[in-house]
Amino acid sequence: MRQARWNVICLVALAAALTVSSGTRAGKLDLSLARFIECDATGLCEPQIAEYERFLAEYTFGLAPKLLSGADTLGYSGFYLGLEGTLTPRPGSAGSADRWSKGTAPLNAYPDVMFVPSVHLRKGLPWSFELGGTINYLAQSELVGIGMDIKWSLLEGYQHGFRGYLPSAAVRASVVRVLGESDIDLTILGIDGSISYEFGIQGAVILCPYLGYQHLFAFARTEPMVHRDDKTDPQNPTYKLPEGEKYNMTGLSGPNLTRSRLFVGTRFEYEILALALEVAWGLAKSWDTAVEKQAPQGAPWTMDPEQFHSDVANQVNVSMAVGMVF
């Protein structure tokens, strides 16, 4: 039996590797942040800070860590291995379409949905703790996310007496480090709280609905970039600089973006099989930029925060998981 289980684990790991490596390498969701520097006919170039930060707020939402489990832990001897995937539609506003045309490469070829497949490992620990690790891949890009999460269940496992009516409750911290992009250094941190309740069906099936709230922090640090003319970047013929001349694009900011989202989901378990479905609603929140804080009053790249929020549409993503629990 143990050998069979390890055979299944190997098959799942192989399927995960094939899933991650089989993405279309068209680069439609690779970043092209240089387009947020706009140049006029005289060669004067200005950074479009507000549009750039709005785009990052929408883009990072699809890369953020997901829960896909109830508030209970696996138990100190438990182990979970799963294939997970998240679909995040792009906001449907005209402003968002323009931002995504600028921010992704090639020009005007972005897909309407971000798909992030991942492999997730979780291990139960004593004292109601649980530690996990993920490897994520953004399809149609070269971006890979390496993540970790730790969960502590405040209330779990009560099945008798009045406490049997109480839901399980947990808090969790998670982080995703995004690799594979030279234009930006990106790390996404999530803090969430959740409650869940398990229902046993015929003594063999477990159904566990859950819901919660997550607060996200995206730390983006733009690398010093150089504007490329159409001779060096055929997909971005925005302005023809004199031959041999380039423009230093250090004007783009390094924002600390924060967003919050509500999530609801259901976990289904039968023997070692575990399935989960989760829907999350992202809400516009605040953002912090040193460039904005230090800008003179009325500078052309500053913006009222309320105006910023009004154009960052509420977003939604749907996540699914198929895994095994031992």
N, C-alpha and C positions, 0 to 999 in steps of 0.2 A: 504493500500500500504506500509506504514511504517513497519507494523508488518510482511508483506511478505518479505520485505528487510532484517529485522533482522533474520528471519527464514533462509534465504539464507546464511547470514553471519555465523550463527551457523553451518549450514551444511558444509560450506567451512572450517571453523575452525576445525570441527570434521574430515573432510577428510585430512586436513593437519596433524593433530595429528596422524592419522592412517598411513599416508605416512611416517612420520618421525620415528614412532615406529615399522614399519614393515620391516626395513632394516635387512638384513641377518647378524646376530651377529657372523659371522665367524672370524672376526678380521683380514681379509686379508690386510686391509689398516691401521691397528694400527701400530704405530711406534715401531721399534726395533733397536734403535740407538747404542746399545751395540756392534753390529757387525762391526761398523766402528773402533773398537779397534782390531787390528790384533796382534796375539801372535805367536811367532815362537816356535820351539821345545824346546828351552832352557827356555821358559817362559818369554822372553823379549817381552813386548807389546808396540806398538806404535799407536797413533791415526792417522787415515787417514783423515786429515783435509779437503783436497781439494775435495775428493769424498763425504764426509759428507756434505759439503756446496753446492756442485752441486746438490745433492739429495734434500736438503731443498729448493733450488731455484725452482726446478721442482715441488715438492710436494705442496708448498705453493701457487703456481699459481692456482691450482684447488680450493683452499679455499678462494681466494681473493674476495672482494665485486664486484658485477655486477651492471649495471645501469638499463637496461630493461625499460626505459622510455625516452621520448623526453626531450627537454630543457624547455618546458613549465612546470609550476607547476599546482597543482590541483585547485588553487584558495583558498582564505582564508577560505571558508566553505567546501572545497572538502575533500574526504576521499577515500582511496584505500586499498583494502584487496586482496591479491593474493597468489596463489601457484606458486612457481617458481622452476626451476630445471636446473642444469648445468652439461653438459657432458664434461670431459676433458681427451682426450686420452693421454696415457703416450708417451713421445718421443720415436721414434723407433730405436734409435742408440743402438749398442751393449753395449757401456759404460753405457747408461742409464739403460738398463736391469740389468746389474751387480749391479748398485747402488740401484735399487729398490728391488733386491733380498736381499741385506744387510739391507736396511732401513725399510722394512715392515715385518710383521709377519703373518703367519708362513713362514719359509724359502722357497723361490722359489715358492710362491703361489699367488703372487700379480695379480690382474686383470689388463687388458690392458686399462680400462677406469675408471676414478673417476666419481661418480655420487653424486651430492650434491643437494638434495631437500631442499626447504626452505619455510617459511611463511614470507611474507613481508607486513608490515603495513606502510602507508604513510599518513600524514595529512598536508593539505595546511595551510599556515599561512599568515598573512598580509605582505605587502611590498615584495611580490614575493618570499617569503621563503617557504621551505617545509621540514618537519622533518619526518624521517622514522626509523623503527626498524625491525630487522630480527632475525629469529631463523633458523639456518642451521644445517644439519646433514650430515656427510660424510658416505655414505652407506658402509657396510662391515667394520665398525669400531665402536668405542665408542666415537668418536670425535663429539662434538657439538660446533657450533659457535654462539655467541651472538653478534649481530651487530647493529650499529646505523649509520645514514647518515643525512646530512643536505645539502640542495641545495638552491642556490640563482640564480634566473633567471634574467640576466641583461636586456634582451630584450624578451618580450613575449606579446602576445595578440594584436599586431597591425594588423588590418584587413582593414584599409582604407587608401587612398592616397598612396603616394610613399612608405610609411613605411610598407604597406601591402605586399611588395615584399621582405622585409627583413626576414631572418630566425630568429627564437628564439635562444638565446644563454644563457648558464648557466654554473656555476661552482659548484662543489660538493666535499665535504669531507666525507669519510666513514671509518669505522673501524670495524674489526671483532676480537673478543677475542675468542680464541680456548680453549675449556675446555675438560676434559676427558682423558688427557694424562699425565702420571706421569714423563715421561722422559724429557719433554721439556716445557718451558713456551713460548707461541707463541701468538703474536699480529700482525695483518696485517692492515696497513693503506693505504688508496687510496685517491689520489687527481686527479680529472678529470675535463675536460672541454668538452662541447658538443654543437652542433648546430642541429636544427631540423626545419621542416616546415610542417604545417598541411594542408591537402587537404580535403575539404568536398565533399562527394559523395551523391547526391540525398537528401541532407539536413538531412540525418539521420546517415550516416557513416563517421567516421573520419579516415583517413590514414595519419600516421605521420612517415616518414623516418627520421633517425637521424644518426649522426656519431660523433666520438670524440676521445680523447686521454686520457689515464690514466697512472699515475705514481704510482707504488706500493712500499711500504716499509714493509718488514717483519722483525720483531724484535724477534729473537729466543734466548732464554737463557736456556742452557742445565742444567738439574739438576745433581748434583753429582751422578754418577752411579757406580755400582760394576759389574765387569765381572762375569758372572755365568758359572759354568762348566756344563757338560751334566747331572749331577745328579739333579741340580736345574732348568735347562732349557733344556728339551729334544729336543726342536726345534733348538737349537744352539750349536751343539757339535763341536765347532771350536777348542777347546784346553782343555785338561783335567788338571786342576790345582791340586796340591796336596790337599788331603782331608782337608777341613776346611780352606783353604787359598783362598782369593779373591783379585782381583786387582782393585784399586781405579781408576775410569775412568774420572777424572776431566780434562783430556787432550783435550777433545772435546771443540771446541770453541763456543762462543756465537755471531754468526754473525749478522750484520745488512745488510740484502739483499735488493737490489733495482732492480726493473724491470719496464719496460714500455710496454704498449700495445695499439694498435689501435682497435677501435670497431665500428661496423656498425650494425644498426638494424631497425626494423619497428614496430610501434605500431598501432593496429587496435582497434577501439572502435565502438560499436553499442549499443545505450542506456546505460545500466549500465555495459555491458560486455566489458572487455578489454583484448586483446591478444597482446603478444609481442614475437618477435624472434630476437636474437642478436648473432653475431659472433665476437669474439675477437682474435686478433693475438698478442701473447706475444713475445717480443724481448729480447734477452740476454742483460743484462746491467752490472752494477758494483756491488761489494759487499765489505763490510768493516768488518775486523776482528781484534780485538786487538791482538790475538795470532800471526797473520801474521805480524802485524806492529812491534811487539817486538821481532820477531824471528831473530836470527843471520843470516847474509848473507850466503846463500847457505844451510840453514837448510833443512833437507829432507822433511819437511811438507809444505814448502813454494812453491808458484807457480806464474809464470808470469800471471798477470790478463788477458792478451790476450789469453793465453792458457786456462785459466779457462772459458772465454766466448765462445771460439770456441767449447767447448764440452757441453755447455748448449744450447740445440737445441731450435729453435723457437718453441713455443707451440701455440695451438689453443684450444679454448673452445666454445661450443655452448650452449646458454641459452634460455629458453622458459618460458613464464609466462601466466597464466590464472587467471584473477581477476575480481573485480567489482569496479566501480567508482561511488561514491555517491556525 
